[in-house]
Amino acid sequence: MPPIEIGPMRPVGAVQVKTPVLETNTAPAKVETSAKALPAATVETSDAVKAGPAPVDAERVAQIRHAIQNGTYPVLPTKIADAMIAAGLLLRSAN
């Protein structure tokens, strides 16, 4: 698998939008409308590309929700930080 290239870092800030400069001597372009409507496009998909239902363990989800509501779900900052660092290293690796 080829490495993921992210590109150069950019500063965080407001979005820069360039507005087109209109010449004052030109008339606006006329848009022609047609009374004929184009037929709606149809897309056919194969059953081979459908992913199917997501593999979710509903019982485990219910246990986690119950623990969060009761305040007994363990939040371990070191474990969360380790997972975030591992995910960042995985994205940067050449494999």
Secondary structure, 3 states (H helix, E strand, C coil): CCCCCCCCCCCCCCCCCCCCCCCCCCCCCCCCCCCCCCCCCCCCCCHHHCCCCCCCCHHHHHHHHHHHHHCCCCCCHHHHHHHHHHHHHHHHCCC
